[in-house]
Amino acid sequence: MDATDYWAMTDTERSAFADLADSLTPAQWDQPSLCNGWKVRDVVSHVTDGSMQTLGKSMLILAKYGFRMNTMIEREAQKGGAHPTDELRKGLRTTVGVHKVMPPTKPAEVVMETIVHQQDVRRPLGIKRDYPADELKVSLDCAATMGNALVPGKKRIARLHLRATDVDWEHGEGDEVAGPGEALLMAMAGRPAAFPDLKGPGVETLRSRVK
């Protein structure tokens, strides 16, 4: 696969996310997401802003928060989430077809981020989506090899063997953690809500690494 394939996957998931946003009731927009302290509307704002961000603009905003990355991400998401629902819906729809990313992020990682944030909304609302196998495998590969502060997947799954039960994917050696690909992805991304869907002798080890 190349960048063209990854952007096509991203467009598919951004479209699905926008369709979801269009279907939400006023109450659902204000429900908590899987992101601690964020409502559904904050997640939508974050995804939209992230797709439009430039390096220069990002650095200026980061400086405003004293270069505290997590603080910046949280407060900017909540600030954007305060905008009217119609504005948030339309903003998310405009991300479809936007094919740019700030270094060092790679296009494949955008596929992963889009699915993770979509699940941050879908899981607490009980609205399921069956993701295409290729998209799941790309996302799982990314999460399993990432080592940054936001998604330290490589560190979390060290000395564990992860095996998806619904797609042809496995990674690593050690005590097994098995379950649907989506649940494995969300666990690597640090979402405790995914653990009830996982089984195997390595589950508690992985759980202890998710803070």
N, C-alpha and C positions, 0 to 999 in steps of 0.2 A: 504494500500500500504506500501511497505518497500523500502529500499535502492535499491534493484534490479530493482524494477519498475521505480524508479526515474532515475536511470542511463540508463535504456532502453529508456526512454523519451528523456533524454539528448542526447543520441547517435542519435536518430531519428532527432532531431533538429540540431545537429552539422553536420550531413550528408546533411540535407536540406540547411544549411548555406554554406557548402562547394560546393554543387551543384550550388548554387547561385553565389558564388565567381568565379567558373569556367566559368560562362556564361557572366560575366561582360566585357564590353568594356574598353579600356584604359581611355576613358573620364569618365566613370562611377566610376572607382576606385578613381578618384580625385574629385568627387563631394562631397559637404558637407553632413554630416550625421545629425541625430537629436541631436547628442552630440555636444554641443557648441564648435566650434573651431576644431572639428575633421573631417577629411575626411573619406570616406568609408574605405580606406586602414588602417587608424588608428584604427577604430573599429575592423577590422579583426585581426590586430596585438594584440589588447588588449584581445580579446577573446582567441586567441591562447596562449599568454603568461600566462593568468590567469589559464588556464587548466594545465599548466606545473609547476606552481609556488610551491615552498616549503616555509615553515615558516621561515627557516633560511635565505634563499636567499631574501625573501621578507623584512625581518627586516634589512638586510644589505643595500638594495636599499632604504628603507624608511629612514634610518639614513643618507644616502647621501643627501636626500632632507630635512634634518632638522626635520624629523618626521611630515612633512606636507603631509598628505595622499592624498588630492585632487591634489596637485602639482605633487606628484609622479605619480599618475595614468595618469594625462594628459600628462606629458612630456615623460613618458615611452611609452605611446601609440603612440605619434607622432614620437618618436625616432624609434620605431619598424616599424611604417607605412612607413618610408622612404626606407625600404628594397624593392628589386625588386618584382614586382607583382607575378611572378612565385613562388618566395620563400614564399610569403604570402599565395598564394593559397594552396601550398603543406603543409605549416605549419598548416593551418586550418583543412585540411583533416586528419592530424595526431592526432587531438584531439579526433576523434571518437574512442571509446574504452578506453579512459583514464578515469579511475574511481577513482580519488583521489580529495580531497578537504581539504583546510586548516581550522582548527577550528577557530572560532565557526560556520563557514558556514556549512549548512546541504545539503545533496544531492538534496532535493526538491528545495532549493533555486537556485541550478545550472540550473535546468529546467527553472525557471523564468528568470534568468539572460541571458540564451541563447536565449530565445524568445525575450526579451526586446532588446538585442543588434542586433538580426537579424532584428527586426522592425526598429531599428535605421538606418539600411541600406535600407530595403525594402520600407519604407514609402516615403522618399525623392526621390527614384528612380521610384516610382509608380509600384513596382513589388509585387503583393499581394500573400499571402499564407493563406490558410484555415487551422488553427491549430486544431488538434484533441481536442475534448471537454475535455477529461481527463487531457491533458496537460494544457489547459487554466485554468481549475478549480484549479489544483495544483498551478499554477503560481499566480492566483488571491488570493488564500488563503495565500500564502507566502507574497505577496505584502501588503495585508490588515493587516497583523499582525507584519510586520517588523518595527523596531523602530530605526535602525541605521542611521548614518549621510548620507549614500549614498542613501538609500531608506527608508525615514521616512514615509512609507505608513500609519501606524497606526495613526500617528499624523495628517496627511493630511486628513484622512476621518473621524476623530472624529465627532460624532453627525450627521453623514450622513448615508443614506441608499443607498447602491450601488446595482444595479440590472442589471444583464446581460440579453440582449434581444435575444441572440442566443444560450446560454447554460444555464443549470439549476444551477444558482449561484446567491446568494445575500448575503449581509453582512451589519450589523449595523442597527441603527435606527435613524430617523430624516428626513430631507429633502432629497428627492430622486435624485439620479444621475443614469440615465439609458442609456444603449447603448451596442454595441457589447463588448464581453469580452475582446478582444484585446485592444480596445480603453480605457476601464476602467483600464486595466493593465498599459498601457502606461501613463495614467494620474496619477495613483498612483506612477509611477516611475519618475514623474516629467517632462514629455514631453508635452509641450503646444500644439503641433501639433495634439494631440488626441482630444482636446476639441470640435472642430466642429462636431465630431461624437457622442457627448453626449447631452442629454437633461434632463430637470427636474429642479425643484426649487433649487436644491443644487449645480448646476453646477458652478455658480459664486462663491460660497463659496469655492469649491474645487479649482477653478482656482486661487483664491486669495492666496491659500496656496502653490501653485507651483511657486517657484522662480528660 
